[in-house]
Amino acid sequence: MKPKAIFNWSSGKDSAFALYKILKEDQFEITSLLTSINKEFQRISMHGVSVSLLERQAESLGFSLIKMELPKEPSMEEYREIMGKTMEEIKSKGVTHSIFGDIFLEDLRKYREDQLKAIGMEAVFPLWKIDTTDLINEFLNLGFKTIVTCVNETYLDKSFAGRIIDENFINDLPENVDPCGENGEFHTFTFNGPIFKTPAQFGIGETVKKTYPKPKVSPEDEDSEYVFWFCDLIVK
């Protein structure tokens, strides 16, 4: 009997490719997709994708969906409490593993592993340490289709939001930007590929600017903001 696993689903390309690899290896029984949702706006945290489009995506993938609702700007304490309760409930149903699409961020991996270890679960990283240029090229060669829903203005300008990732997109990226956006440069929504029964249909809406306060390391730090551009995807 294969161990049961929850799949941490962001709706983007890394999640899609990680799920593809996990399904191909057939070592786990995937019970559900787990996605963090902004409770106020009913959108995927950081990706900005609406819950209705997420639900359509999950239906096409053939998996049930667990939506973990978070406050608009949760503190780390709030996040840990909500995540802890969610994972304890998932574990109670016989799930022993939690799968992530992370690629090379060591601190994030350790955090996930430590949090899961505390409740007796294990983390799985099917994309870990794959070269990100090789990864995005294989992803595209397999026929996956993905669109950029959010860009961090620190790295990319507004024009990159709403673009389909293809060879031209990769060639246009500045040298300091990871081709998979692993440092948070951009986020995506994957709408078609070998793991989908049918494409997730959507229209492209307006691109909007949102700002978030940067945390202060010391009281003397000046107020500053992170700037993000979100391309709205409209359910058809």
C-alpha positions in Angstrom: 0.0 0.0 0.0 1.4 3.4 -1.0 1.7 6.1 1.7 -0.9 8.9 1.6 0.3 12.4 0.8 -1.1 15.9 0.6 0.1 18.0 -2.3 0.8 21.7 -1.6 -0.7 23.4 -4.6 0.0 27.0 -5.6 -1.7 26.7 -9.0 1.6 27.6 -10.7 4.2 25.9 -12.8 6.5 24.5 -10.1 3.4 22.8 -8.4 2.3 21.5 -11.8 5.7 20.0 -12.7 6.2 18.6 -9.2 2.8 16.9 -9.4 3.6 15.5 -12.8 6.8 13.9 -11.5 5.0 12.5 -8.4 2.3 11.0 -10.5 4.8 9.5 -12.9 6.8 7.9 -10.1 3.6 6.6 -8.5 5.1 6.2 -5.0 2.3 8.1 -3.2 -1.5 8.2 -3.0 -2.3 11.9 -3.4 -5.4 12.5 -1.2 -6.0 16.2 -2.0 -4.5 19.4 -3.1 -3.9 22.0 -0.3 -3.9 25.7 -1.2 -3.5 28.8 0.9 -6.3 31.4 0.3 -6.6 35.0 1.2 -9.9 34.9 3.1 -10.9 38.5 2.4 -10.3 38.5 -1.3 -10.9 34.8 -2.0 -7.7 34.5 -4.0 -4.6 32.4 -3.9 -2.0 34.0 -1.6 0.7 35.8 -3.7 -0.5 34.3 -7.0 -3.7 36.4 -7.0 -5.8 33.7 -8.8 -9.5 33.6 -7.9 -10.8 30.6 -5.9 -13.3 29.9 -8.7 -10.5 29.5 -11.2 -8.5 27.4 -8.7 -11.5 25.1 -8.3 -11.8 24.7 -12.1 -8.1 23.8 -12.2 -8.4 21.2 -9.5 -11.4 19.7 -11.2 -9.5 19.3 -14.4 -6.6 17.7 -12.5 -9.1 15.2 -10.9 -8.3 16.0 -7.2 -10.3 17.3 -4.3 -9.2 20.6 -2.9 -8.5 21.8 0.6 -8.6 25.6 0.9 -6.7 26.9 3.9 -8.0 30.4 4.5 -5.7 33.0 5.9 -6.2 36.6 7.1 -5.3 39.5 4.7 -1.8 39.9 6.3 -1.3 37.1 8.7 1.5 37.2 11.3 3.8 34.3 11.5 2.0 33.3 14.7 -1.4 33.3 13.0 0.0 31.4 10.0 1.6 28.7 12.2 -1.6 28.3 14.2 -3.8 27.9 11.1 -1.3 25.7 9.3 -0.8 23.5 12.4 -4.6 22.9 12.8 -5.0 22.2 9.1 -2.1 19.7 9.0 -3.2 18.0 12.2 -6.6 17.4 10.6 -5.0 16.1 7.4 -2.8 13.8 9.4 -5.8 12.4 11.3 -7.0 10.9 8.0 -3.9 8.8 7.6 -1.7 11.2 5.6 2.0 10.8 6.3 3.7 13.0 3.7 3.4 16.6 2.4 4.7 17.3 -1.1 6.1 20.7 -2.2 7.4 22.3 -5.4 10.4 24.1 -3.9 13.6 23.9 -5.9 16.6 25.4 -4.0 15.7 27.6 -1.1 17.4 25.9 1.8 15.8 27.9 4.6 12.3 27.3 3.3 12.9 23.6 3.0 14.3 23.4 6.6 11.3 25.3 7.9 8.8 23.0 6.2 10.7 19.9 7.4 10.9 21.2 11.0 7.1 22.1 11.1 6.1 18.7 9.7 8.5 16.7 11.9 6.9 18.3 14.9 3.6 16.6 14.1 5.1 13.3 12.8 4.9 13.9 9.1 7.6 14.0 6.3 8.2 16.6 3.5 8.8 15.5 -0.1 10.5 17.8 -2.7 10.4 16.2 -6.2 12.1 19.2 -7.9 14.9 19.7 -5.4 18.2 20.9 -6.8 17.1 20.5 -10.5 18.8 23.2 -12.5 16.0 25.8 -13.1 16.9 26.4 -16.7 16.7 22.7 -17.4 13.5 22.5 -15.4 11.6 25.3 -17.3 12.7 23.9 -20.6 11.5 20.4 -19.7 8.3 21.8 -18.4 7.6 23.6 -21.7 8.7 20.6 -23.8 6.2 18.4 -22.0 3.5 20.7 -23.3 2.6 22.6 -20.1 1.0 26.1 -20.6 1.4 28.7 -17.9 0.8 32.4 -17.6 2.4 35.0 -15.3 -0.1 36.3 -12.8 2.2 38.4 -10.5 5.5 40.1 -10.8 7.7 41.7 -8.1 8.7 45.1 -9.4 12.0 44.8 -7.6 13.0 42.4 -10.4 10.5 42.8 -13.3 8.4 45.6 -14.7 4.6 45.6 -15.3 4.9 44.3 -18.9 5.8 40.8 -17.7 2.5 40.3 -15.9 0.0 38.5 -18.1 2.6 36.9 -20.4 2.6 33.3 -21.3 5.9 31.6 -20.4 7.7 30.5 -23.6 11.2 30.8 -25.1 10.7 34.5 -25.8 9.7 35.1 -22.2 12.8 33.3 -20.8 15.1 35.2 -23.2 13.6 38.5 -22.1 14.3 37.9 -18.4 17.1 40.0 -16.8 20.2 38.1 -15.9 19.5 38.5 -12.1 16.1 36.8 -12.4 15.8 33.0 -12.0 14.0 31.4 -15.0 11.6 29.7 -12.6 11.1 32.8 -10.4 12.3 30.7 -7.4 13.4 33.9 -5.5 9.9 35.3 -5.7 10.4 37.3 -8.9 7.2 36.2 -10.4 4.3 33.7 -9.9 2.2 31.8 -12.4 -1.1 29.9 -13.2 -0.8 26.7 -15.1 -3.8 26.1 -17.3 -2.9 23.1 -19.5 -0.5 20.2 -19.8 -0.2 16.4 -19.6 -1.7 16.2 -16.1 -4.9 18.1 -17.1 -8.1 16.5 -18.4 -9.1 19.7 -20.2 -7.6 23.2 -20.3 -8.7 25.7 -17.6 -10.5 28.4 -19.6 -10.0 32.0 -18.6 -9.9 35.5 -19.9 -7.3 38.2 -19.2 -8.5 41.2 -17.1 -6.7 44.3 -16.0 -3.2 44.5 -14.4 -3.3 46.1 -11.0 -0.6 47.4 -8.7 -0.5 46.4 -5.0 2.0 47.5 -2.3 2.9 45.8 0.9 5.0 47.3 3.8 8.5 45.9 4.1 9.3 44.6 7.6 11.6 46.8 9.7 14.7 45.2 10.9 15.2 48.0 13.5 13.1 51.0 14.7 15.5 53.3 12.8 14.6 51.8 9.4 12.6 54.0 7.1 9.2 53.0 5.9 9.4 51.3 2.5 7.2 49.0 0.4 7.2 46.0 -1.9 5.5 46.7 -5.2 3.7 43.9 -7.1 1.8 43.8 -10.3 -1.1 41.3 -10.6 -2.8 40.3 -13.8 -6.4 39.3 -13.1 -7.6 36.1 -14.8 -11.3 36.0 -15.4 -13.2 32.7 -15.4 -15.0 32.0 -18.7 
